[in-house]
Amino acid sequence: MEVTAPQATIVAEARSIDILVSRIDHVQYLTCTLTSVEISFTGLDTRPAVTKGLFHSLFLTVSEVDTNLDGGFVTCQYRSATVYRFDEEQTDAIIRTVAYHRKDYPLSMIWFSPRDHADIRVSIATPFPRTSNEGSGSLDQLPLELLLDILLRLDMLSLFKLRQANLRLRQAVDSLKKYQMVVSHGLNLFRALLRTRLAIYISLLDFYDALCTKACTLCGEFGGFGAPETQVQSLASARRLFQLTGAEINQLRSFKTFPGIYAMDELEYKYRITVVSRHQAMLIASRRAPAPAQAHRKGYERNIPYNFMASCALPYYDQLSGKVEHGMSCAGCQYAIESEIYGSTAVLDRPFNARDKVFAQDGFLEHFRWCEQAQLLWKSSGEGKNNPAELPMAARRGGFFKTRE
C-alpha cells in the first residue's frame, strides 16, 4: 500500500552568523541569515535574542520551491512515489554514503584559515597550568555562583579583556562550559566580532544561544539570507538610495568588512567597505516619508556580495547529545542536476534549490525518505558497503570551490 507523504516541516541547515547591526523601533534582536546559520545583530538599546533562518540557493531571494513538498525540498521530478523505509542502524551508513558537507558555504563568508587558529585557540581557551595568590579585587567578595553568572552576561569584548586581567579571572572564565563551547566551535565568529568591533553588543549567553539555536524566529528555518531584516549594503549606496541626512546616518550602526574572497562566485575584495543594515536604513528613512517601491529593489543584485561579507559560518551544538553539526547536503540532488533529471524548464529553479539545501541530520534523513535519486545512490552502493559509482564529483570534493589554505 502506498504511504502518502506527511506534511513536512523543512529543517534548514547551512548555518552562519550575520554580523550586521540594525535598529527596529528600539527593539534589539539577533536575526539569522547565513548559509550555515546566521545571525544579524539588530537593534541599539536592548538585549538581543537569537534567530536563525533558511539558506537558499541564491542566498537572498525567497525560493519558488513549494515548501509544502514532503521531505524538505524534494522537487517533484524525482520525488519517490512511496516513502523509503530503513532501519535505525542504517542511518550512519546512509549519511556517510549519500550526504556530504558542502565546504563552499563557510568559505563564501568571513573565514579564517584553520592554520591561523592554531596558536589563538590555545591562548584563548586554555588556562595557565599554575595557581596564583593574586586576588580579583572587589570581585572576590562575590559568591562564586554570582561571579560566574555575571561572566555569562558580559559582552564578548569585556569578557575577552577581563580574562587577561589576571590568572584567577582567566581561570574563572575558562571554567565556564559555555565559554569553552563558544571558543571551540565558534572561533571564526569570535574573531569576526572582535575585528568588526561588534563584540561589545553580544554577550556570552547570546553567543552560546546562537550556537545552540536551530530554527529562525523569523521564518522557522535553520539558516539563510531570505529575510529582508538581514540584508546589508554599503553605507554610500544607502545614503544615496534613501536620501539619508547626516543625523539619520548617525543612527545607523555600521562596520567595515574584511578584504577576502566572498560569495558563491568567489569574488575577491581587496579593500574594506563600510556596510549597514538595509532594513534599518529603510526604517529610518520611512519615518520621514514612505520609501518608494523602487527603493526595495534598486541595487538588489549589486548588494548580494555584501551579505556574505557580513556573515560567518557557525555550526549547531546539540546540548542534549553534545553533538556538533556543520550541515549536510544531498548527493542525490546533485546527481539529478548533473543528469538533467528535473523535467521542464518551467520548474528549473526547483532542482537547484533542492541541491543547495543544507540539512541537519534529522532533516536529511526525512529528505532521504522521499528523494528518489539519493535512494538510487544508496542502493547502488550495496546499502553502504561501497561508494556509489555515480557519486557526483561535487559530493566527493565537498563542493566546487578551489582549495584554500
Summary of the structure (lengths in Angstrom):
residues: 405
radius of gyration: 22.6
end to end distance: 52.6
largest distance: 74.2
contacts: 1404
relative contact order: 0.23
helix: 42%
strand: 12%
